[in-house]
Amino acid sequence: MASSGSGTIRPLYGVIIRDKCKSTDLETLNAYKVVGHDMLKDHKDKDLEDALKELDKAIANHGKK
């Protein structure tokens, strides 16, 4: 899913994931999780790792509000 050509937008994924955690349906959150983990396979990124941890919390808490 993540290609080596996404280097210029890669830093934005952490920001995008954090934003989606606030307002997106469960299916979309799960899709972002798959894409984010695929991106980490190609390139380790601390901000993306942290965003994915927040995403996991959002998925776990989805529907509890």
C-alpha positions in Angstrom: 0.0 0.0 0.0 2.7 2.5 0.9 5.1 3.1 -1.9 8.6 4.5 -1.7 7.3 7.5 -3.6 5.2 8.7 -0.7 8.2 10.2 1.1 7.0 13.7 0.8 3.6 13.0 2.4 4.8 10.4 4.9 5.2 13.0 7.7 1.6 14.0 7.4 0.2 10.5 8.1 0.6 10.9 11.9 -1.4 14.1 11.8 -4.0 12.7 9.5 -4.5 9.6 11.7 -4.8 11.7 14.8 -7.5 13.8 13.1 -9.4 10.7 11.9 -9.4 9.3 15.5 -11.7 12.1 16.5 -14.5 11.7 14.0 -14.4 8.6 11.8 -16.4 5.4 11.7 -14.8 2.1 12.8 -14.3 0.7 9.3 -12.3 3.8 8.3 -10.2 3.6 11.5 -9.4 0.0 10.7 -8.4 0.9 7.2 -6.0 3.6 8.5 -4.6 1.1 10.9 -3.8 -1.3 8.0 -2.2 1.4 5.9 -0.2 2.8 8.8 1.2 -0.5 9.8 2.1 -1.2 6.1 4.0 2.1 6.0 6.0 1.2 9.2 7.2 -2.0 7.4 9.0 0.2 4.9 10.2 3.0 7.2 10.3 3.3 11.0 8.7 6.6 12.1 8.2 7.5 15.7 5.4 10.0 15.1 3.5 7.4 13.0 4.0 4.7 15.7 2.6 7.1 18.3 -0.3 8.0 16.0 -1.1 4.3 15.6 -1.1 3.8 19.3 -3.7 6.6 19.5 -5.6 4.9 16.7 -5.7 1.6 18.6 -7.2 3.5 21.6 -9.8 5.1 19.4 -10.7 1.8 17.9 -11.0 0.2 21.4 -13.1 3.1 22.6 -15.3 3.4 19.5 -19.0 3.5 20.3 -18.4 3.9 24.1 -19.0 7.6 24.1 
